[in-house]
Amino acid sequence: MARKRNPFKPSAGANPPALVGREALIDEFAESIEDGPGAPGRLTIFTGPRGVGKTVMLNAIAERAQAEYQWLPIHETATPGLLERIAGQAAAMLEERSPTTRKITGVSISGIGGLTLSQGPAPPELGLRQVLASLLGHLEQHGSGLLVTIDEVHAGQADELKQFAAVVQHLVREERDIALVLAGLPQAVSALLSGKSVATFLRRAERHSLGALPLSDVATALRQTIEQAGRTISPESVDAAARASGGYPFMVQLVGYHIWRAADADAIVPDDVARGVAAARRRLGTLVHETAVKDLSQVDREFLLAMAGAPGPSRIADIAERMGRPANYVGVYRARLLAAGLIEESGWGAVDFALPFLREYLLDQA
């Protein structure tokens, strides 16, 4: 019998077979396109812990904008050379839509950037703002617009982000059809927006913190994906798989991928789910937990281990007692770990782990 291809995609940034639990946010962005320049959704920042689906959200928004409204996307990551890369992509798009006499021969970025266009013996240099405005002019003639997504934003790229935000702000004032959507870890976004060099324009962005998905939606997505790929799974097994994922999008894909691998037949049974979940937890530790905690300070780790000693949410007073530290001292690290997206508030004065199975990973490592 021919081997059936595994339909799940547990890779960073890969689009899952079914996107669930985020439809309202995607609809909100789509409405901002319909509402026109100045709509708040056209400047949005998504935050959340690793593996919660921030990159997938950027992809989904771009796909919706392109499919329904014919908007063109520019996808970038906040690394050095950001402005040059945006300018290069915009230049290529503009060249495709410009008269043949306006041949773009190169990109020269100085400060905010410029593009050299060959138009006679003394080619003019256009700033990034002018290039984007020219591109938008061509797009708007056909009822289209431009979406720029920037992933993994952080304070280290504040200067370039500030410069690009200034360009976008001018275009928004001119009522051009442009949107800017950013994504990053909670701590990185907070550091960026609280820095002195960041543009006030970015602080006014709509901010959405992505969290766990409803388990009922996860179960539906798992079942539909499995059945569409040619296998079956019982309601009890799919519910167990959904619970094991914790509603964490990356873990949903890991669980689905590994229970599919564990199955020897077209009908996925409880034993397949048990073996697949165990394999998924091991991979989650390597791919997510190890990365999430490797740069933490010793006291950050002590805080997390003190939490891990309890089966559920922990009160700050109890964590301080386990660590042998004053409550006000522990409160500083509580704030740091909340900002990093590793823990979350769970009732008055209590916190719990934001990443599924982080407690088990820490205990294993300890």
C-alpha positions in Angstrom: 0.0 0.0 0.0 1.4 3.4 -0.9 2.5 5.6 2.0 0.2 8.5 2.6 1.9 11.9 2.9 1.9 13.4 6.4 -0.3 16.5 6.2 0.9 18.2 9.3 3.7 20.9 9.1 5.6 21.4 12.4 8.1 23.8 11.0 8.7 27.4 12.1 6.5 29.7 10.1 5.0 27.0 7.9 1.4 27.4 7.2 -0.7 24.7 8.9 -3.2 22.7 6.8 -6.1 24.4 8.7 -5.8 27.8 10.5 -8.3 27.8 13.4 -9.1 30.2 16.2 -7.7 33.3 14.4 -10.5 34.0 12.0 -11.7 37.1 13.9 -8.3 38.8 13.8 -7.9 38.1 10.1 -11.5 39.5 9.5 -10.5 42.6 11.5 -7.6 43.3 9.2 -9.7 42.6 6.1 -12.2 45.2 7.4 -9.4 47.7 7.7 -8.7 47.4 4.0 -12.3 48.0 3.2 -12.5 50.9 5.6 -9.8 52.7 3.8 -6.6 54.7 4.7 -6.4 55.5 8.4 -8.3 52.4 9.6 -6.6 51.3 12.8 -6.2 47.7 11.7 -3.8 48.9 9.0 -1.1 49.3 11.7 -1.0 46.2 13.8 1.5 44.3 16.1 1.0 40.7 17.0 2.9 39.4 20.1 3.0 36.0 21.8 5.4 33.3 23.0 7.4 31.2 20.6 5.4 28.8 18.5 2.1 30.6 19.1 1.7 31.3 15.4 2.8 34.9 14.9 4.5 34.2 11.5 1.5 32.1 10.4 -0.7 35.1 11.2 1.4 37.4 9.0 1.2 34.8 6.2 -2.6 34.4 6.6 -3.2 38.2 6.6 -1.1 38.6 3.4 -3.0 35.7 1.7 -6.3 37.3 2.5 -5.2 40.7 1.4 -3.9 39.3 -1.9 -6.7 36.9 -2.6 -9.7 39.2 -1.9 -8.3 42.7 -2.5 -5.3 42.1 -4.8 -3.0 43.9 -2.4 0.7 43.1 -2.9 2.8 41.9 0.1 6.4 42.6 1.1 7.5 40.2 3.7 10.6 41.0 5.8 12.3 40.2 9.1 13.8 42.8 11.4 17.5 42.1 10.8 20.2 44.5 9.6 19.6 45.8 6.1 15.9 45.9 6.5 15.4 49.2 4.6 17.6 48.0 1.7 15.6 44.8 1.4 12.2 46.7 1.5 13.6 49.2 -1.1 14.8 46.3 -3.3 11.4 44.6 -3.3 9.5 47.8 -3.9 11.9 48.7 -6.7 11.3 45.4 -8.4 7.5 45.9 -8.1 7.7 49.5 -9.4 9.9 48.5 -12.3 7.3 45.9 -13.4 4.6 48.5 -13.4 6.6 51.6 -14.7 7.0 52.6 -18.3 10.0 51.0 -19.9 11.8 54.3 -19.9 12.1 54.1 -16.1 14.6 51.3 -15.7 15.8 50.9 -12.1 19.5 50.2 -12.2 20.3 50.0 -8.5 19.5 50.7 -4.9 21.5 53.1 -2.8 20.4 53.5 0.8 21.7 56.4 2.8 19.8 57.3 5.9 16.3 56.4 4.8 17.3 55.1 1.4 17.2 56.0 -2.2 16.8 54.3 -5.6 18.6 55.2 -8.8 16.4 55.3 -11.9 18.0 55.6 -15.4 16.3 58.5 -17.1 18.9 60.3 -19.2 22.5 61.3 -18.4 21.8 62.4 -14.8 19.5 59.8 -13.2 17.6 61.1 -10.2 17.8 59.5 -6.7 14.4 58.9 -5.1 13.9 58.4 -1.4 12.2 55.3 -0.1 9.1 57.3 0.6 8.9 58.5 -3.1 9.5 55.0 -4.4 6.7 53.6 -2.3 4.4 56.5 -3.3 5.1 55.8 -6.9 4.4 52.1 -6.5 1.2 52.9 -4.6 0.2 55.2 -7.4 0.3 52.2 -9.8 -1.5 49.9 -7.4 -4.2 52.3 -6.5 -5.1 52.9 -10.1 -6.2 49.2 -10.1 -7.9 49.3 -6.7 -5.0 47.6 -5.0 -2.6 48.5 -2.2 0.6 47.4 -0.4 1.0 45.4 2.7 4.4 45.3 4.5 4.9 42.6 7.2 7.9 42.6 9.4 8.6 39.6 11.6 10.7 39.2 14.8 10.8 42.9 15.6 13.0 43.9 18.5 14.8 46.9 20.0 18.0 46.1 18.3 16.5 47.2 15.0 14.8 50.3 16.5 16.5 52.8 14.2 15.5 51.1 10.9 12.1 50.4 12.2 11.7 54.0 13.3 12.8 55.2 9.9 10.4 52.9 8.0 7.6 53.8 10.4 8.2 57.5 9.6 7.8 56.7 5.8 4.6 54.8 6.4 3.2 57.5 8.6 3.7 60.1 5.8 2.0 57.8 3.4 -0.9 57.3 5.8 -1.3 61.1 6.1 -1.5 61.2 2.3 -4.3 58.6 2.5 -2.4 56.0 0.5 -3.4 52.4 0.5 -0.6 50.9 2.7 -0.7 48.7 5.7 2.1 47.7 8.1 1.8 44.6 10.3 4.6 43.6 12.8 5.2 40.5 14.9 7.5 39.7 17.8 8.0 38.2 21.2 6.3 40.1 24.0 9.5 41.2 25.7 11.0 42.3 22.4 8.0 44.3 21.4 7.7 45.9 24.9 11.4 46.9 24.8 11.0 48.3 21.3 7.9 50.4 22.1 9.3 51.7 25.4 12.6 52.8 23.8 13.3 56.5 23.3 14.2 56.0 19.6 10.9 54.4 18.6 8.4 56.4 16.6 5.2 57.4 18.4 3.4 56.2 15.3 4.3 52.6 16.2 3.1 53.0 19.8 -0.4 53.8 18.4 -0.5 50.4 16.6 -3.3 47.9 17.4 -1.7 45.2 19.6 -2.9 41.6 19.7 -1.5 39.0 22.1 -1.9 35.6 20.5 -2.6 32.8 23.0 -3.9 29.2 23.1 -6.6 28.1 20.7 -9.9 26.7 21.9 -9.5 22.9 22.3 -12.8 22.3 20.4 -11.4 24.2 17.4 -8.1 22.2 17.7 -10.0 18.9 17.7 -12.0 19.9 14.6 -8.9 20.9 12.8 -7.0 17.7 13.7 -9.9 15.5 12.6 -10.5 17.4 9.3 -6.9 17.4 8.4 -6.5 13.6 9.1 -9.7 12.7 7.2 -8.9 14.9 4.2 -5.5 13.2 4.0 -7.2 9.8 3.8 -7.2 8.4 7.4 -9.7 8.3 10.3 -9.5 8.9 14.0 -12.1 8.3 16.7 -13.7 11.1 18.7 -12.0 9.9 21.8 -8.6 9.8 20.2 -8.9 13.2 18.6 -10.0 14.8 21.9 -7.0 13.2 23.6 -4.7 14.7 20.9 -6.3 18.1 21.2 -5.9 18.1 25.0 -2.3 17.0 24.7 -1.6 20.0 22.5 -2.8 22.5 25.1 -4.2 24.6 22.3 -0.6 25.7 21.5 -0.5 26.0 17.7 3.0 24.6 17.2 2.2 21.7 19.5 -1.0 21.1 17.5 1.2 20.5 14.4 3.7 18.4 16.3 1.1 16.2 17.9 -0.7 15.7 14.5 2.6 15.0 12.7 3.8 12.4 15.3 0.5 10.6 15.8 0.3 10.3 11.9 3.8 8.8 12.0 3.0 6.5 14.8 0.0 5.0 13.0 0.5 1.7 11.1 -3.0 1.7 9.6 -5.5 4.1 8.1 -7.4 4.1 11.4 -5.5 6.1 14.1 -6.1 4.4 17.5 -5.4 5.5 21.1 -2.0 3.8 21.2 -0.9 5.8 18.2 -2.0 9.0 20.0 -0.1 8.0 23.1 3.1 7.3 21.2 2.7 10.4 19.0 2.1 12.7 22.0 5.2 11.4 23.8 7.3 12.0 20.6 5.8 15.5 20.2 6.7 16.5 23.8 10.3 15.5 23.2 10.5 17.5 20.0 8.8 20.5 21.7 11.5 20.5 24.4 14.3 20.6 21.8 12.7 23.1 19.4 10.9 25.5 21.8 11.7 25.1 25.5 15.5 24.8 25.1 15.5 28.0 23.0 13.2 29.8 25.3 15.2 29.3 28.5 18.8 29.3 27.2 19.3 33.1 27.6 17.6 33.4 31.0 19.5 34.5 34.1 20.2 32.1 36.9 17.5 33.8 39.1 15.0 33.6 36.2 15.6 29.8 36.1 15.3 29.6 39.9 11.9 31.3 39.6 10.7 28.9 36.9 11.9 25.9 38.9 10.1 27.1 42.0 6.9 27.3 39.9 7.6 23.8 38.4 7.5 22.4 41.9 3.7 23.0 42.1 1.2 21.0 40.0 -0.7 24.2 38.9 -0.6 28.0 39.3 1.7 29.4 42.0 1.1 32.4 44.2 4.0 34.9 44.3 4.3 34.5 48.0 4.8 30.7 47.6 7.4 31.2 44.9 9.3 33.6 47.1 9.2 31.2 50.0 10.5 28.3 47.8 13.3 30.5 46.5 14.1 31.9 49.9 13.9 35.4 48.6 11.9 38.5 49.6 8.6 38.9 47.7 9.6 42.3 46.3 12.8 40.8 44.9 10.9 37.9 43.3 8.4 40.4 41.8 11.1 41.8 39.5 11.6 38.4 37.9 7.9 37.8 37.7 7.7 41.0 35.5 10.6 39.9 33.4 9.2 36.4 32.7 5.7 37.8 32.0 7.2 40.2 29.5 9.2 37.3 27.9 5.9 35.3 27.5 7.1 32.3 29.5 4.6 32.8 32.3 1.1 34.3 32.4 -1.2 35.6 35.2 -3.6 33.0 36.5 -6.0 34.6 39.0 -5.2 37.2 41.7 -1.5 37.1 42.7 -0.8 33.8 40.9 1.1 32.9 37.7 1.3 29.7 35.6 3.4 28.6 32.6 2.5 30.1 29.3 4.1 27.3 27.2 2.7 23.8 27.4 4.8 21.2 29.0 7.4 23.8 30.1 6.9 22.5 33.7 7.7 18.9 32.7 10.7 20.1 30.6 12.2 22.1 33.6 11.7 19.2 36.0 13.4 16.8 33.5 16.3 19.1 33.0 16.7 19.7 36.8 
